[in-house]
Amino acid sequence: EAGVAQSPRYKIIEKRQSVAFWCNPISGHATLYWYQQILGQGPKLLIQFQNNGVVDDSQLPKDRFSAERLKGVDSTLKIQPAKLEDSAVYLCASSFSGGGYNSPLHFGNGTRLTVT
Amino acid sequence: DAKTTQPNSMESNEEEPVHLPCNHSTISGTDYIHWYRQLPSQGPEYVIHGLTSNVNNRMASLAIAEDRKSSTLILHRATLRDAAVYYCILNTNAGKSTFGDGTTLTVKP
């Protein structure tokens, strides 16, 4: 099966600019996650979708970050305006059903964002 | 969120077994234990998961303590390609997976 696709692979922007990341999950996977991974740390959950509804966005900085999942398939994560501390790898993951029980997460290779 | 505790780093010799420990003393009855590993410049990769019984697959074995407060990921014969960061996480029935900082495994030839 095709894996989770993310683009772009790398992005460099200046602070206060905006940026968007795209994710295409594995076909048939109802649950989609966006994680932020700062260098040297484990991934931190930003938002979790079940189909096109938000399940958990408690750690999403909503003043600058937004995410949507159109028609329960692809998803876009946006940052506007970006800050220096947003420099990180943004990982998208999907799972068959909520990641719980017997549903492991499948990750893309991420987008590395550098804010200068 | 249920938390896990892992050593920051471990070393192993090539072709020897590796036992990676994880403590999860606040685990609830319905939480599954999942292990992932992350190679440089890649996203995390699923390794194995279990609930109560020990589990084996082609990549590794998972040994779960009887009280479920700890678990051990076992790589039977480490290779250089197994050098990675290994994450032990608890997967809740809401589908939430909280990652810690993991264990960096170094494999020496």
Boltz contact constraints between the chains, C-beta under 6 A:
constraints:
  - contact:
      token1: [A, 31]
      token2: [B, 95]
      max_distance: 6.0
  - contact:
      token1: [A, 41]
      token2: [B, 101]
      max_distance: 6.0
  - contact:
      token1: [A, 42]
      token2: [B, 99]
      max_distance: 6.0
  - contact:
      token1: [A, 42]
      token2: [B, 100]
      max_distance: 6.0
  - contact:
      token1: [A, 42]
      token2: [B, 101]
      max_distance: 6.0
  - contact:
      token1: [A, 42]
      token2: [B, 102]
      max_distance: 6.0
  - contact:
      token1: [A, 43]
      token2: [B, 99]
      max_distance: 6.0
  - contact:
      token1: [A, 91]
      token2: [B, 43]
      max_distance: 6.0
  - contact:
      token1: [A, 98]
      token2: [B, 95]
      max_distance: 6.0
  - contact:
      token1: [A, 99]
      token2: [B, 91]
      max_distance: 6.0
  - contact:
      token1: [A, 99]
      token2: [B, 95]
      max_distance: 6.0
  - contact:
      token1: [A, 99]
      token2: [B, 97]
      max_distance: 6.0
  - contact:
      token1: [A, 100]
      token2: [B, 91]
      max_distance: 6.0
  - contact:
      token1: [A, 100]
      token2: [B, 93]
      max_distance: 6.0
  - contact:
      token1: [A, 100]
      token2: [B, 95]
      max_distance: 6.0
  - contact:
      token1: [A, 101]
      token2: [B, 32]
      max_distance: 6.0
  - contact:
      token1: [A, 104]
      token2: [B, 46]
      max_distance: 6.0
  - contact:
      token1: [A, 107]
      token2: [B, 43]
      max_distance: 6.0
  - contact:
      token1: [A, 107]
      token2: [B, 44]
      max_distance: 6.0
  - contact:
      token1: [A, 108]
      token2: [B, 43]
      max_distance: 6.0
  - contact:
      token1: [A, 109]
      token2: [B, 42]
      max_distance: 6.0
  - contact:
      token1: [A, 109]
      token2: [B, 43]
      max_distance: 6.0
  - contact:
      token1: [A, 110]
      token2: [B, 43]
      max_distance: 6.0
